[in-house]
Amino acid sequence: MSHYHAVVWLDHAEARVFQFNKEEAEKFSVHGHKHHLHHKAGSAVGSGREPADLAFYTEIGHKLDGSSEVLVLGPGAAKLEFIRHAHKAMPQLESRIVGVETVDHPTDGQVVAYARKYFHAKDRMRPLLETH
């Protein structure tokens, strides 16, 4: 089942994707492919920053198929890495991302409530379409 609106909350370890309407929400979970950085004693240590998990971001993008408007939420850099990946590898998804918000670690119910409120306010800002 797909819905017009979707929201994804993600960090580097997991993503929770919800496709929803006013009455119902369908949840999908995606887990990151954790990388562990190891350094040998006496070796030069790099930035310690892991590369972006592109397979993780691609899998999230596939869970958003069928939704026309997507809100991206998360506490840190993962949400921006996801959007950069969408820009480079999934332009059909990038064009449907309508908002990005910083949100800590909400419950599933809080994610859906936040997204419903966001889209309700956004939809009210649109001009009414004239019908003839």
C-alpha distance (Angstrom), angle and dihedral (degrees) to the residues before:
residue distance angle dihedral
M1 . . .
S2 3.79 . .
H3 3.77 129.1 .
Y4 3.78 133.1 -160.2
H5 3.82 92.4 -114.0
A6 3.79 129.5 50.2
V7 3.77 136.0 174.4
V8 3.78 128.9 -163.3
W9 3.79 124.0 -164.5
L10 3.79 112.5 -167.5
D11 3.75 146.4 167.1
H12 3.81 127.0 172.5
A13 3.82 93.4 -80.4
E14 3.81 104.2 44.8
A15 3.77 146.8 2.6
R16 3.78 128.9 -149.8
V17 3.80 112.8 -158.6
F18 3.79 122.4 -168.1
Q19 3.77 126.8 -173.0
F20 3.78 107.3 -167.0
N21 3.76 152.3 159.8
K22 3.79 132.4 -166.8
E23 3.80 94.8 -71.4
E24 3.81 107.7 29.2
A25 3.79 144.7 26.0
E26 3.78 131.9 -159.6
K27 3.83 117.5 -152.6
F28 3.79 130.2 -150.2
S29 3.80 125.0 -178.1
V30 3.79 126.7 -152.6
H31 3.78 123.6 -173.9
G32 3.78 123.5 -151.5
H33 3.74 122.8 -120.8
K34 3.79 98.3 -114.6
H35 3.76 117.5 -138.2
H36 3.76 121.5 -160.5
L37 3.77 119.2 -154.2
H38 3.78 115.5 -142.9
H39 3.77 126.7 -172.3
K40 3.77 127.1 -165.8
A41 3.77 117.4 -129.2
G42 3.78 110.6 -92.5
S43 3.81 94.8 16.1
A44 3.78 123.3 120.6
V45 3.76 112.7 -94.5
G46 3.79 117.5 -136.9
S47 3.75 126.9 -153.8
G48 3.82 91.3 -61.3
R49 3.80 87.3 -133.9
E50 3.77 116.6 134.5
P51 3.80 119.3 -132.5
A52 3.79 116.8 -106.6
D53 3.81 113.1 -82.9
L54 3.81 97.4 -122.9
A55 3.81 94.8 176.6
F56 3.83 88.7 54.7
Y57 3.80 91.7 50.7
T58 3.81 92.5 46.3
E59 3.81 90.8 51.8
I60 3.82 89.9 51.1
G61 3.80 89.4 50.7
H62 3.81 91.3 54.2
K63 3.82 90.1 53.3
L64 3.82 87.9 57.7
D65 3.82 93.6 56.6
G66 3.77 111.5 124.9
S67 3.81 96.6 29.1
S68 3.79 117.8 110.2
E69 3.82 98.4 -160.4
V70 3.78 125.5 34.6
L71 3.79 131.0 -168.9
V72 3.82 116.4 -160.5
L73 3.82 119.1 -152.1
G74 3.78 133.5 177.5
P75 3.79 145.8 131.0
G76 3.81 101.2 -114.1
A77 3.78 148.7 2.9
A78 3.82 97.8 -42.8
K79 3.80 92.3 82.5
L80 3.81 91.0 55.2
E81 3.81 92.4 45.4
F82 3.81 87.8 51.8
I83 3.81 91.2 52.2
R84 3.84 91.7 47.3
H85 3.81 88.4 51.5
A86 3.81 90.9 49.1
H87 3.81 89.3 50.3
K88 3.82 92.4 53.2
A89 3.80 103.2 33.3
M90 3.82 108.5 18.1
P91 3.82 109.9 36.3
Q92 3.82 90.9 161.5
L93 3.83 87.5 62.5
E94 3.79 96.3 41.0
S95 3.80 91.2 58.8
R96 3.83 89.4 56.5
I97 3.83 95.7 52.2
V98 3.79 104.0 103.3
G99 3.79 101.6 170.9
V100 3.78 145.7 15.5
E101 3.80 121.6 -159.9
T102 3.79 135.2 176.8
V103 3.79 109.2 -123.7
D104 3.81 124.3 164.0
H105 3.84 117.9 -140.6
P106 3.84 108.6 -43.1
T107 3.78 126.7 175.2
D108 3.80 118.8 -105.3
G109 3.80 90.1 -100.9
Q110 3.80 91.2 51.6
V111 3.83 91.6 50.3
V112 3.81 92.3 53.0
A113 3.82 93.0 43.2
Y114 3.82 90.7 49.7
A115 3.81 91.4 49.6
R116 3.81 93.9 46.9
K117 3.80 90.0 51.5
Y118 3.81 91.4 46.2
F119 3.81 94.0 50.6
H120 3.81 93.1 42.1
A121 3.81 90.0 56.5
K122 3.82 92.2 41.9
D123 3.81 92.6 49.1
R124 3.81 90.6 50.8
M125 3.80 89.4 56.2
R126 3.81 92.6 58.5
P127 3.79 117.7 96.2
L128 3.78 113.7 -109.6
L129 3.78 113.4 -104.3
E130 3.75 113.2 -120.0
T131 3.77 116.7 -129.0
H132 3.78 121.2 -156.1
